[in-house]
Amino acid sequence: MKRIWYHLVKIYIRTGLHFYFKEIKIIGKENIPKKGALLFVSNHKNALIDPLLIATTTTRNIHFLTRASAFKITLVKWILSTVNMLPIYRLRDGKETLAKNNEIFNKCYHILNKKRSLLIFPEGTHDIRRWVRPLSKGFTRITFGALEQNDTLDLTIVPVGLNYSKADEYGESVAILYGKPIAVNQYYNPNHINASTLKLKTVVHEKMKELTTHVDDIENYDIIIKKLGTANFLDPIATNSLLAHDTENPISPRNNNRNKPTASWRILKIVIGVNSFIPLLIYKFIEPNIQEAEFVSTTKLAIGITAFPLFYGLQALLIHYFFGWQISLLYLAMSVLLLYVLTKTKTSK
């Protein structure tokens, strides 16, 4: 039953993501092993959007490590557990909570030894900027811990690069790049764990930097991004090639002008705004409380997959009461279709 629930949620979330993003590009899907113990290791830019994109673009049944603060409410904790999410505790959650991670790591060892898949974001926190931060050693502890329990286990890491045209806006695009598999066993030496950890961290970090736009000079980040202008951030290989110029030959300023939304798109947006005024009011009410840019898209998606269908359904019932089910179904179909068209025809500002 839990497996059926997981796949139903996965289908629903995938549908919601296609209504939120103009385009979801998947590159390197053939690099994902169909069977065996597998750890997805990804950069982290966009709060809950990141794991949802990975979970809905692979055929593997993935378990997630999620920050423990999301599990504080009992009902939310239950819902998250039904979709394979596990809490991971950080120092900011309180020093006394870190001991709970031992139990979580043991669950991770068990998942991998059952030849299942796990997703972790080894940067530790999210950051909307286009760079791959230094990795924590948590993912090496998980992989080496699983091998310590079962040295015959063949364990694979697939590095992932998430690349957004604009991570905090609706109707933008995202490219998910799955890198070549990394065999963990060849880096594992139980007699030299520190050296093994350093080697694996270095290899994974370099692979992740290849799969996403990586601005190494973070102190001059804003200047560099401005120079990149309208570079195609969905193609990190091409963008990183621009960034690879040395200091003697810096990247030249590029065109920063973006296409403006068409008049017909703006009219369509107004029509949908009138038809969806209550869900939009809910977002406007919540928006001032969003403290980090990384949570903007997560909040928008959450409202999109809950308040929008609920509101459209209630309006359809009201129309049914006055005009019959044919008009009600027509209204519902048109509401959904227009929203989909709005998403797929947006042009970047």
Order of alpha helices (4+ residues) and beta strands (2+ residues): alpha-beta-beta-alpha-beta-alpha-beta-alpha-beta-alpha-beta-beta-beta-alpha-alpha-alpha-alpha-alpha-alpha-alpha
